[in-house]
Amino acid sequence: MGPNPFLGVIYHWIGGFASATNFIPFRGIKRWSWEIYWLIQGFAAWIVAPVLLASIFVPNLTGVLHTAYQQNPSSFHFAILWGILWGVGGLTFGLAIRYLGIALGYSIALGLCTAFGTLIPPIYSGEMSSILHERSGLVILAGVAVCLIAVAVNGAAGFAKEREITVEDLAESGEVDYNIGKGLAVAVFAGIMSSFFAFGLKAGAPIAEVARTELLAHQRLDLWQNLPVLIVVLWGGFLTNFIWSVILIIKNQSYKQFLGEPGMNPMRATHASGYTMVDFDPLDPSTYDRLSPRTLVFNYFSAALAGVIWYFQFFFYSMGQTKMGKYDFSSWTLHMASIILFATLWGLALKEWRGTSARTKMLVALGLALLIGSTIIVGYGNYLKAGETTRAAASLILRPTTLLP
């Protein structure tokens, strides 16, 4: 099957929807602390789902990983290292959502991730000086500038929200820990660290080559060649999150919650009226001194579901990227724009901006428009870059050669 850009766009938007949706199951979890369900979703997202889906679509997965390690062990080591650094970004991204809510958290954190993800690779590789002398590079940098302006606008909206919204409205939207100062600090750090995921995929390219050879040998689509790479990179990401979650579990002595002792879910929505405590419903026996077996199973299921939904963003992104053909330059643009858009829609559905003024809502709309506009500008810059590369290659081929005497 050849390229199909229309199908590629569909895959990208499904992936974006999955990314924007993965925090929703957390809201249904009853009386579990953050570190408990974060660890469970991480195990599902970064250990179980990658191995399970790669086993289904990549023949002889164990043999592929073994061969790739024998041929190039450094590809594993560096993929895991970058995954560890990215895991810090994933961990702090979760905290950004906790402190800022879904709509604002996604827009600010992903906006910064877009900016840093665009700038860090050329700075790291020493290509920034050449980028400044290319039309495509200047367009991409303009897109990054627009992105940073959008983040500033969203930050202004966040500060306005903090002044205007009531405690009751925050509780109803599941934002009991809303804190614009902490959220912005965490979002900046998350944006920087999350950009290292691309380095992990690049380091794991030799693994993908071995997987591609195995897929073609079994007459399978090379569409799935990056799935084994995701396994290795996400090992590193899980390690970071596992260590931090265990530290919190020991510090807060929340380990008994695995067996039913109640805690408090900071992302769970509650009724805004009366004196009902967050995450506690006097009409629901499952929120008393001990969780019922049914509630405990539901909590495990919800946390694991969040993890699986998270993994599907990369599953569909890799499929969409393969199908875009010559429009592959737009893949990252489509992915980021769709995540931000769906996260904003979730924020509206969950009434995260309820109680704010018309001016604040206008700032949110302006910030969203600028973010989507910035991804389009960056995508156009990538399109120009692809054209410049093609023309440069053609000039080398057509350039006459002089034979030495």
N, C-alpha and C positions, 0 to 999 in steps of 0.2 A: 504494500500500500504506500503510495507516494504522499507528498505534502497535501494538506487540506486546511488552508488558513481559517476557513469558517469553523471547521471542527476544532481547530486549535484554539480559537477564541472561546468556544464553549468550554473546553477543558480548563482554560485559564480562569474563567469566571466561576466554574465549579470549585476550583482550588481556592480562589479568593473568598468565596462564600464559606468554605470549610474553615479557612483561617479566621474569618471574622466571627464564626459561630462557636468555636471550640470552648469559649469561656461560658457559654450559656448553660450547659449541664451543671456547672459548679453552683449555680443559683438554687438548684433543687436539693442540694445536699443539706441534710439536717444535722446540726450540732457536731460538726467535725471541724477541727482547726485547719488553718490553711496548709500547714506543712504536711498534714496527713493526706489530704486529697491531692496535693501537688505531687507528692512522691508516687502515688498510685497512678495518676495520669501520666507522669513521666515514664514509669515502667511500661505502660501500655503504648505510649507514643514513641519512645526511643529504643525500646528493646523488643517487645512482642510484635507490634504491627510491622516494623521494617523487615524482621526475619520472616514472619508469616507470609507477607505479600511477595517478598523476593523468592521465597521457596516455591510459591505457586507459579511465578512467571519466569524464573531463571532456572533452567535445568542444571542439575549437579551444582547447587549453590555452594555446598561445603568444598567441593573440589575447586571451584572458581576462586574462593577466598584463599584456599591453601596454595594454589598455584601462583596467585597474585602475590602472596606474601613471600614465597620462595624466590620469585623473580625480582621483586622490588620491595623489600621489607620497609624501606624508608617511606614508601607511599602510605603504608599503614600508620607508621609512627607520626608522620606529619598530619595525616588526616585526623587522627585521634587528638593530637595537640591542638589543632585549629578547632576541633569540635569541643574541646574543653573550654577554650576561650569563648567560643560561641555560646556554650552552655551558660556562662555567666550572663550573657546578653539575654538568653531565654528566661533565666531565673529572674532577672531584674525587669524584664518585660512584663512578666506576670505580676510583679509588684506595682509596675506602672498602671496596669489595668485596675488593680486593687485601689490605688490611691486616686486615680483620675476617672475611673469609669470606662466603659467599653468605647464609646464614641470618641471622647477626648484622648484617652490613653492610646488607642490605635492611631489616631491621626497624628499626634505629636511623636510617639515612639517610631512609627513607621516613616513619618516624614524625615526624621533624623537618620533613620536607618538607610533611607534612600540617598540622602546627602552623603553620609559617611561611606556607604557602600559604593558610591560613585567615585569619591575622592581618594579613599585609602589605598585601593589597588594600584593606581598610577603613581601615587607618592611612594608606596612601598617598592615598586619596580623601577623607580627613577625615570618614569616617562612623563612626569608632569611638565617639564620644560618644553618638550615637543608638543604637548597638547595645547599649550598656550599660544603656539604659532600655527595652529590649524583652525580652520573655520568650524569644523565639527567639534573640536575641543572647546572653543569659545561658546558655542551653542549649548553644549552640555553643562559648562560652568554657569551659564545664564540660567539654565533649568535648576541647578543646585541653589543659586541665589534666590530664585522664586520660591523654592522649597523652604529655605530658611526663613523667608518672609512669612510664608504660610504658617510655619511653626510658631513664629512670634505672634501672629494674629490669633492662633488657637490658644497660645499661652495667655494672651489678654482676655480671651473669652473665659478661660479657666479662672483667672483672678476675679472677673466680674461675677462668675457663677458662685464663687466662694462667698462673695459679699451678699448676694441676693437670695440664694436658696436656703430654705429652712431645714432644720434637722429632720423634721417629719418627711419632707420630700426626699432627702438623701436616703432615709431608711426605706422608703417605698421603692426607690430605684435600686436598692442594694448597694449603696455607696456609703456605708456607715464610716468607713475609714478615709473618706475623701479629704485630700490635703494637697493643694496645688503646689506648695513649695516642695514637699517631699516628692510628689509625682513628677515635677519637671526635672529635678535632680536625677531621679532614677531613670526617667525616660532618656535623658541625654546619655547617660552611661550605657543604657540598654541599646541605644542606637549605634553607639561606637562598637560595642562588643558583638552585636548581632551581625555586623558586616563581615565578620571573620568566617561565616558559613561558606561564602564563595571561595575562600582560600582552602577550606577543607575539601570542597568538591574538586578544585583544581589539583590539589595534592593527591587525590584519589583517582586521577585520570588513568593511571596504569591498571587499576582494578577494573575500571570500566572497559578498557581494551580487552582484557581477558574475558570479561563477561560477554562482550560483543562477539568475540570469536566463538564462544560456547553457544550463544544464541543462534548464530548463523549456521553453525555445524548441525544444530538440531532443527534447522529450518524454522526458527522462531524470529519474531520481529526484534530488531535491535532497539526498539522503543524502550526496552526495560534495562538497558545496559548500566544505567546509573543507580539502580536499586541496590546492588551490593555496596556501592560507594556510600550510600545513605546509611547503611548498617554501621559501617566503620566510623563515619563522622559522628553519628548519633551515640555511639558508645562513649565518646568523649563528652558529649553534651549531657548524657545521663550521669556520668561520674560526678560532674560538678554539682548538679542538682541533687544527687543522692547524698553527697557529703553535707551540703547545706541543710537539706531537710532533716537529716539525722541529728545535726547539731541543734536545730530548733526543737526537735522531738525530745532530745535529752534535756535541753534547757527548760522547756515548758512542761516536761513530764507528761506529754500527751500520748505516749505510746499505748496507754490503755484504751485509747479511742478505737484502735484497730479491732478490739473485742467488744465494743459497745458502750464504753464510758463516754458520757456526753462532753462536748467542748462547745465552741462557738464558731460558726462560719461567717467570716467578715464580708463575704460576697453574697450572702443570702438576703433576698428581699423580704420585707415583712409589712404588715399593715401599718399605716401611718397614724391611726387613731388610737386613743386610749393610752394605757401604760404597758402595753404588751412589750416584753423584752424582745430584742432582736433575736431571731432564731429560736424563739420559744412560743408555742401556741398552747394555751391552757386547755383547748378542746382536743388536742392531739396527744394521746398517751405516749406516742413515740418520742416526744420531746421532754419527758420527765427525767428522772434520775438515771435511767439506763435506756439505751436505744433498743427497740424491739428487733428480733432477728430479721423481720421483713424490712425495716428501715435500714438496718445495717447492710443488707444485701443491696438495697436500692442505692445506698451511698457508694458502695464499691462499684456498682454498675455505672453510675453517673460519672464518677471520676475516670473510670476506664474508657467510657464513651467519649469524654472530652479529649482524652489522649489519642484515640483512634481518629476522631474528627480532625485533630491537629495534624496528624501524619498525612491525611489525604490531601492537604494543600500541596505538599511536595510530590505526592503521587500523581496528581492531575497536572501540576506544573511541568513535570518532566514529559508527560504525554503531550501537553500543549506545545511545549518548546519544539518537540520533534515534528509536529504537524504544521508549524508556521512556515516552513520552507524558507524562501528568500525574505520573508517578513519576520524572521527570528529576532531581529533587533528590537521588536516591539514587545517581546515576551515579558520582560521585567516590568515594562510600563503597564501592560494589561494586568499583570498580577497585583502590583502595588495599588493601582487605581481601583481595582475591583475589591480588594480588601478594605481600603479606606471607605469606599462607597457603602459596602454591606455593613461595616462596623457603624457607620453613621446612621444607617437605617435601623440597626438594632438599638442604637442609643435613643432614637426617636420612639421606637416601639416600647422601650422600657422606661420611657418618660424621664430620661436623665437630665433633660433641659427644662423640665416642668418647674414653674416658679421663677424662671429667669425673665429678664426684660426683653423687649423687642430688639434693643440695641445689642444685647448679648447674643441673641439668636442670629442677628445679622452678621456678627463677627464669626460665628460658627460657620454660617453659609459661605462667607468670604474665604475663610480659611480652607474649607473643603474645596472650593473652586480653584484656589491657588495651588493646593496640593495636587489635584488632578491635572491642572495646567502644567505644573512643573514636571510631572511624569511624562506628559506628552512632549514637552520641550526636550527632555533628556532622551526620549525615544527618537525624536527627529534628529538629534545630534548623533545618536548611534547609527541611524540610517545614513547620514552624511559620511560618517566614519567608514561604514562598509563600502560606500561608493568610492571614497578616496583610496582605500586599500585595494579595491579591484582595479582602479585606474593605474595605481602604482605598479601592480603586478603585470598589467598589460604592457606598460611602457618598458618594463624590463625584458619582456618577451620579444617585443618588436624592435628594441634598440639594436642597431647594427653593431657587429663585433669586428674588431681589428685583429688580424692574425699577426703575431710576432714573427719577425724574420728568423 
